[in-house]
Amino acid sequence: MKKILSVLAIGAAVMTASAQSVEGNKFFDNWSIGLVGGGITKTTHNAFWGGMRGTYGLELTKQVTPVFGLTLQGLANNNTTPSRTGIDQMNVSMLGNVNLFNLFGGYQGAPRVFEMEAVAGAGWGHEFYNSGMAKDNNFLTSKFGMNFNFNLGEAKAWTVAFKPAIVYSMDKSNTNGNNSYNVNNSAIELLAGVTYHFKNSNGKHHFTNVRAYDQAEVDGLNAKINDLRGTVRSKDGHLAAKDAEIRDLQQRLNEARNQKPQVERIVTNTVTNTTTEKLESVVTFRQGKSVVDLSQQPNVERIATYLKNHKDATVSIKGYASPEGNAAFNERLAQARAEAVKTILVKKYKISADRIKAEGQGVGNMFSEPDWNRVSISTIDDQK
């Protein structure tokens, strides 16, 4: 028992030393369940294979650290004695497992394909007898062995293992008072098993390494985080200013849309102020558009009627844009507005294109309100 306690003490020390450097070490992490089966035979005074009995059972394991684990193992042995019970012996053991590869080679963040474990522990045995032959017997056991593990698959969720061990009976009443660790009180156990490892809180079926940061690296990362926070605050202020500007522009746009058009007054002023006393007609357009609205069709029709009644007259159409947008766009828009009026005269009213001159004038400045300069002005040249 002293040897067993020593092994468990070493395992506890290893557990404490390595538990802080991995993830997936919560209480409900790294549990596994396994099925085992094989045979057990007395070490001495017995035919090794001829005296072997079948044994099988279950294992429940908690891997405390990558090095140390605890296994609750329950085994039952087939009966080969005259007592006629199907199972003549069972053994329930608490075993400590030490992963030798991780102990001496360090844990690599995932189980290796092949690993070896040293196993030691104590248990409780029970012998079954038919009534009338003898009373059932309880006794203590101890076990020492090795696990040769093959971890399968990319996720390492399954393990196939070969598990040889030597099991000692600690019941001196059955051994004539001999020392409990005498080889004559032992049996050789040969087991093979398959184990499934449940998924952990880290999303894996095993421990994962935690990346270690030194203080200088942590300080550098904190400085970068603080710089990024300052940048975000600056961007937030800039975005708030832009949002306010957008709201102001939206309000001004809504006010402009709600204004009533004053086309007739504009036409009157334009005709009155012209120094050549030539006939003019003004067509207004929506912002960024070069399509003549239905409300502006009468202003085009006036020009068409006059040209039809005066066969020698010609018309000059000049298109204008308001200041919004870049210069190149406004040049194209002004030309398109002049061409839009010309197209209606030619296609709808059948006025000869030779009598029409359409020109774009870019941004207009005839009117004090910038929005009012979205026009085309048609001027009649009455040749007498």
ZAMARGU-4260 file (C-alpha; in steps of 0.2 Angstrom, whole numbers, plus 5000, padded with zeros to 4 digits):
<rodrens>
0) 5000/5000/5000 | 5015/5012/5003 | 5020/5010/4985 | 5002/5014/4979 | 5001/5029/4990
5) 5018/5035/4984 | 5013/5033/4965 | 4997/5043/4969 | 5007/5057/4978 | 5018/5058/4963
10) 5003/5059/4952 | 4995/5073/4962 | 5011/5083/4961 | 5012/5081/4943 | 4994/5086/4941
15) 4997/5102/4951 | 5012/5107/4941 | 5004/5104/4923 | 4986/5109/4926 | 4989/5128/4923
20) 4996/5127/4906 | 4982/5119/4896 | 4964/5122/4891 | 4950/5110/4894 | 4954/5106/4912
25) 4937/5110/4920 | 4929/5096/4930 | 4917/5090/4917 | 4931/5090/4904 | 4942/5075/4899
30) 4930/5061/4904 | 4931/5044/4894 | 4922/5028/4895 | 4929/5011/4889 | 4926/4993/4887
35) 4939/4980/4891 | 4941/4961/4889 | 4954/4948/4890 | 4960/4935/4902 | 4968/4932/4919
40) 4979/4918/4926 | 4988/4914/4942 | 5006/4919/4941 | 5013/4903/4949 | 5008/4884/4951
45) 4996/4886/4936 | 4997/4882/4917 | 4998/4900/4910 | 4986/4898/4895 | 4977/4883/4901
50) 4972/4891/4918 | 4967/4907/4910 | 4950/4913/4913 | 4940/4926/4903 | 4938/4943/4911
55) 4929/4959/4905 | 4922/4975/4911 | 4920/4994/4911 | 4932/5009/4914 | 4927/5027/4918
60) 4942/5038/4917 | 4945/5057/4922 | 4961/5064/4914 | 4966/5077/4927 | 4981/5083/4918
65) 4990/5078/4902 | 5001/5067/4913 | 4990/5061/4927 | 4973/5052/4926 | 4961/5042/4938
70) 4952/5027/4932 | 4938/5017/4940 | 4938/5000/4933 | 4926/4986/4936 | 4930/4968/4930
75) 4921/4951/4931 | 4929/4934/4929 | 4921/4919/4921 | 4919/4904/4933 | 4931/4889/4930
80) 4928/4881/4947 | 4915/4868/4953 | 4905/4881/4961 | 4894/4882/4946 | 4892/4901/4947
85) 4893/4911/4930 | 4905/4923/4938 | 4915/4918/4952 | 4925/4934/4955 | 4924/4952/4953
90) 4936/4967/4956 | 4933/4985/4957 | 4949/4996/4957 | 4954/5014/4958 | 4969/5016/4947
95) 4981/5031/4944 | 4988/5033/4927 | 5004/5042/4923 | 5007/5046/4904 | 5026/5043/4903
100) 5027/5051/4886 | 5020/5067/4892 | 5029/5066/4908 | 5046/5065/4900 | 5043/5073/4883
105) 5031/5086/4887 | 5013/5088/4881 | 5012/5094/4863 | 4994/5100/4862 | 4986/5084/4857
110) 4989/5065/4861 | 5002/5056/4851 | 4997/5042/4840 | 5006/5030/4852 | 5008/5033/4871
115) 5013/5022/4886 | 5005/5024/4904 | 5011/5017/4920 | 4996/5011/4931 | 4995/5008/4949
120) 4980/5007/4961 | 4970/4998/4974 | 4954/4989/4974 | 4940/4978/4982 | 4938/4960/4976
125) 4923/4948/4979 | 4922/4929/4977 | 4905/4921/4974 | 4901/4903/4980 | 4885/4893/4979
130) 4876/4892/4996 | 4882/4876/5005 | 4899/4876/4998 | 4906/4892/5006 | 4902/4910/5010
135) 4906/4924/4998 | 4923/4932/5002 | 4928/4950/5001 | 4946/4955/5000 | 4958/4970/4995
140) 4968/4970/4979 | 4982/4980/4972 | 4987/4982/4954 | 5002/4987/4944 | 5003/4988/4925
145) 5006/4997/4909 | 4994/5004/4896 | 5000/5004/4878 | 4988/5016/4869 | 4985/5019/4851
150) 4975/5036/4849 | 4965/5035/4832 | 4958/5048/4820 | 4962/5067/4818 | 4951/5071/4833
155) 4959/5058/4844 | 4942/5054/4851 | 4945/5035/4851 | 4959/5025/4859 | 4963/5006/4857
160) 4974/4999/4871 | 4983/4984/4876 | 4984/4983/4896 | 4995/4970/4904 | 4996/4970/4923
165) 4999/4960/4939 | 4986/4959/4952 | 4990/4955/4970 | 4977/4948/4983 | 4979/4957/4999
170) 4969/4944/5009 | 4981/4934/5020 | 4968/4922/5026 | 4968/4914/5009 | 4987/4914/5008
175) 4992/4905/5024 | 4998/4922/5031 | 5011/4925/5017 | 5016/4942/5013 | 5003/4950/5002
180) 5015/4955/4989 | 5022/4938/4987 | 5021/4932/4969 | 5012/4917/4974 | 4997/4928/4979
185) 4997/4936/4962 | 4989/4934/4945 | 4994/4940/4927 | 4980/4950/4919 | 4980/4953/4900
190) 4967/4965/4894 | 4963/4974/4877 | 4950/4988/4876 | 4943/5003/4867 | 4939/5020/4874
195) 4929/5035/4869 | 4934/5052/4875 | 4920/5064/4877 | 4921/5082/4870 | 4928/5096/4881
200) 4923/5114/4884 | 4937/5119/4872 | 4929/5110/4858 | 4942/5096/4857 | 4942/5078/4864
205) 4958/5082/4874 | 4968/5096/4882 | 4975/5110/4871 | 4990/5120/4876 | 4988/5138/4881
210) 5000/5150/4873 | 5011/5158/4885 | 5014/5177/4884 | 5029/5186/4892 | 5026/5203/4900
215) 5034/5213/4886 | 5023/5205/4873 | 5008/5209/4884 | 5013/5227/4886 | 5015/5229/4868
220) 4998/5221/4864 | 4990/5233/4877 | 4998/5248/4869 | 4992/5243/4852 | 4974/5241/4859
225) 4975/5258/4867 | 4981/5265/4850 | 4966/5257/4841 | 4954/5263/4854 | 4960/5281/4852
230) 4958/5279/4833 | 4941/5272/4835 | 4936/5287/4846 | 4943/5299/4833 | 4934/5291/4819
235) 4918/5291/4830 | 4919/5310/4832 | 4922/5312/4813 | 4907/5301/4809 | 4896/5311/4821
240) 4901/5327/4812 | 4898/5320/4795 | 4881/5314/4802 | 4876/5331/4808 | 4882/5338/4791
245) 4871/5325/4782 | 4856/5329/4793 | 4858/5348/4789 | 4859/5344/4770 | 4844/5333/4771
250) 4834/5347/4779 | 4839/5359/4766 | 4835/5347/4752 | 4817/5344/4760 | 4815/5363/4761
255) 4820/5365/4743 | 4808/5351/4738 | 4794/5360/4747 | 4796/5377/4739 | 4783/5381/4726
260) 4790/5383/4708 | 4790/5401/4702 | 4792/5398/4684 | 4781/5411/4677 | 4789/5425/4687
265) 4806/5419/4681 | 4801/5419/4663 | 4793/5436/4665 | 4809/5443/4672 | 4820/5435/4659
270) 4810/5442/4645 | 4809/5459/4653 | 4827/5460/4656 | 4833/5454/4639 | 4841/5468/4630
275) 4838/5461/4613 | 4819/5460/4616 | 4819/5442/4608 | 4806/5429/4613 | 4812/5417/4626
280) 4804/5401/4634 | 4812/5393/4650 | 4811/5374/4654 | 4815/5369/4672 | 4823/5352/4676
285) 4824/5342/4692 | 4841/5340/4701 | 4853/5329/4691 | 4840/5326/4677 | 4838/5330/4659
290) 4821/5324/4656 | 4807/5337/4652 | 4793/5335/4665 | 4775/5335/4659 | 4772/5351/4668
295) 4786/5359/4657 | 4779/5353/4640 | 4769/5369/4637 | 4785/5379/4637 | 4792/5368/4623
300) 4775/5369/4614 | 4776/5388/4614 | 4792/5387/4604 | 4785/5374/4592 | 4769/5384/4589
305) 4779/5400/4585 | 4791/5391/4573 | 4777/5383/4564 | 4768/5400/4561 | 4785/5408/4556
310) 4794/5398/4543 | 4809/5409/4543 | 4812/5409/4562 | 4825/5399/4571 | 4828/5395/4589
315) 4844/5394/4600 | 4843/5382/4615 | 4855/5384/4629 | 4856/5372/4643 | 4862/5376/4661
320) 4866/5366/4677 | 4866/5371/4696 | 4883/5371/4705 | 4880/5354/4713 | 4892/5340/4706
325) 4909/5341/4697 | 4912/5352/4682 | 4913/5338/4669 | 4896/5331/4675 | 4888/5348/4674
330) 4895/5351/4657 | 4887/5335/4651 | 4871/5339/4660 | 4869/5356/4653 | 4871/5349/4635
335) 4859/5335/4638 | 4845/5348/4644 | 4847/5358/4628 | 4847/5342/4618 | 4831/5336/4627
340) 4821/5351/4621 | 4828/5350/4604 | 4823/5332/4603 | 4805/5336/4607 | 4804/5350/4594
345) 4810/5338/4581 | 4801/5322/4585 | 4785/5328/4592 | 4782/5344/4583 | 4792/5340/4567
350) 4802/5355/4567 | 4817/5354/4555 | 4834/5351/4565 | 4842/5364/4554 | 4832/5378/4562
355) 4837/5372/4580 | 4854/5376/4588 | 4857/5367/4605 | 4872/5371/4616 | 4877/5367/4634
360) 4883/5382/4645 | 4888/5373/4660 | 4884/5380/4677 | 4872/5395/4675 | 4872/5411/4686
365) 4857/5420/4679 | 4847/5418/4695 | 4852/5422/4713 | 4845/5405/4719 | 4857/5391/4713
370) 4843/5378/4711 | 4834/5390/4699 | 4848/5388/4686 | 4843/5370/4681 | 4835/5376/4665
375) 4836/5377/4647 | 4832/5394/4639 | 4825/5394/4621 | 4828/5410/4612 | 4818/5414/4595
380) 4828/5422/4581 | 4814/5430/4570 | 4822/5434/4553 | 4812/5447/4545
</rodrens>
